[in-house]
Amino acid sequence: MGAKIYVIKLKQIIRVAVLLILAAAVIFGVISVIKHSSRPTYNPGVYTSRIILHNSPVNIEVEVSAHAIESVRVLELSETQQVFYPLFASTADDIAERVVAEQSCDITLDSESAVTGGIILDAVRQALDSAKTQ
């Protein structure tokens, strides 16, 4: 068993390297087109939905751009509502941050805030449904 010697020409190495770079560029382009086309499209603006807490309305405001959720805010939370629902504001703030960060309402809620979080997420979904283009 003798040693085998392979001769590789520089031209072949350059050709393979160029083909690999082109293939990577094409794959990256296809992935970015697919990712861009799968993002939801919204009519830019501010949309609200309403939750009733302790017989008084609380508005959830969702601001969107053409392809992104910019912010989620709770409006008109009275002192009475804060007393009767002490975790509502902190849960709403946490959900707002997560929805904006993940650009989705498909987030997992912990057991402490499952009910309150579910109500808030439903309100955010309702506002986003209003914002979506047909």
MARTOR-932045 format. One line per 8 residues: number of its first residue (from 1); their letters; for each residue x negated, y, z of C-alpha. Coordinates in steps of 0.1 Angstrom, whole numbers, always signed. Layout:
MARTOR-932045
NUM) a) X/Y/Z ~ ...
end
This chain:
MARTOR-932045
1) mgakiyvi) +0/+0/+0 ~ -17/+30/-12 ~ -8/+66/-5 ~ +14/+83/-30 ~ +7/+118/-41 ~ +36/+140/-53 ~ +29/+169/-75 ~ +55/+197/-72
9) klkqiirv) +52/+226/-95 ~ +57/+261/-82 ~ +82/+268/-109 ~ +104/+240/-96 ~ +102/+253/-60 ~ +112/+288/-71 ~ +141/+274/-92 ~ +155/+254/-63
17) avllilaa) +151/+283/-39 ~ +170/+307/-63 ~ +198/+281/-67 ~ +201/+276/-30 ~ +203/+314/-24 ~ +230/+317/-52 ~ +250/+288/-37 ~ +249/+304/-3
25) avifgvis) +260/+338/-17 ~ +290/+321/-35 ~ +300/+302/-4 ~ +298/+333/+17 ~ +319/+352/-8 ~ +346/+326/-10 ~ +347/+324/+29 ~ +351/+362/+32
33) vikhssrp) +378/+363/+5 ~ +398/+335/+23 ~ +393/+351/+57 ~ +404/+385/+43 ~ +435/+371/+26 ~ +446/+352/+57 ~ +447/+383/+79 ~ +482/+397/+85
41) tynpgvyt) +492/+429/+67 ~ +510/+456/+87 ~ +526/+489/+79 ~ +503/+512/+98 ~ +520/+529/+127 ~ +533/+526/+162 ~ +560/+501/+170 ~ +579/+494/+202
49) sriilhns) +600/+467/+218 ~ +619/+468/+250 ~ +619/+447/+281 ~ +645/+451/+309 ~ +630/+450/+344 ~ +652/+456/+375 ~ +680/+470/+352 ~ +657/+496/+337
57) pvnievev) +639/+495/+303 ~ +602/+492/+299 ~ +588/+498/+264 ~ +559/+479/+250 ~ +541/+500/+224 ~ +519/+483/+197 ~ +498/+504/+174 ~ +486/+488/+142
65) sahaiesv) +465/+496/+112 ~ +468/+479/+78 ~ +450/+447/+90 ~ +445/+451/+127 ~ +462/+455/+161 ~ +447/+487/+174 ~ +463/+489/+209 ~ +490/+476/+231
73) rvlelset) +504/+497/+259 ~ +532/+496/+285 ~ +553/+528/+286 ~ +578/+540/+312 ~ +570/+516/+341 ~ +587/+532/+371 ~ +576/+531/+407 ~ +606/+509/+415
81) qqvfyplf) +596/+484/+388 ~ +560/+484/+401 ~ +573/+476/+436 ~ +595/+447/+425 ~ +571/+434/+399 ~ +536/+441/+414 ~ +517/+419/+389 ~ +534/+433/+358
89) astaddia) +510/+462/+351 ~ +478/+442/+356 ~ +492/+413/+335 ~ +502/+436/+308 ~ +468/+452/+307 ~ +451/+418/+306 ~ +473/+406/+278 ~ +469/+439/+259
97) ervvaeqs) +431/+436/+260 ~ +432/+399/+248 ~ +457/+406/+220 ~ +435/+434/+206 ~ +403/+414/+211 ~ +417/+382/+195 ~ +440/+400/+170 ~ +467/+375/+178
105) cditldse) +495/+367/+202 ~ +484/+331/+203 ~ +466/+334/+237 ~ +466/+310/+266 ~ +482/+323/+298 ~ +471/+312/+332 ~ +497/+297/+356 ~ +499/+329/+377
113) savtggii) +511/+351/+349 ~ +529/+325/+327 ~ +564/+339/+331 ~ +555/+376/+331 ~ +529/+371/+304 ~ +554/+352/+282 ~ +579/+381/+284 ~ +552/+406/+275
121) ldavrqal) +539/+385/+246 ~ +574/+381/+233 ~ +578/+419/+233 ~ +544/+423/+215 ~ +554/+397/+189 ~ +587/+415/+183 ~ +569/+448/+177 ~ +544/+430/+154
129) dsaktq) +573/+414/+135 ~ +586/+449/+129 ~ +552/+461/+117 ~ +546/+432/+92 ~ +549/+439/+55 ~ +573/+417/+36
end
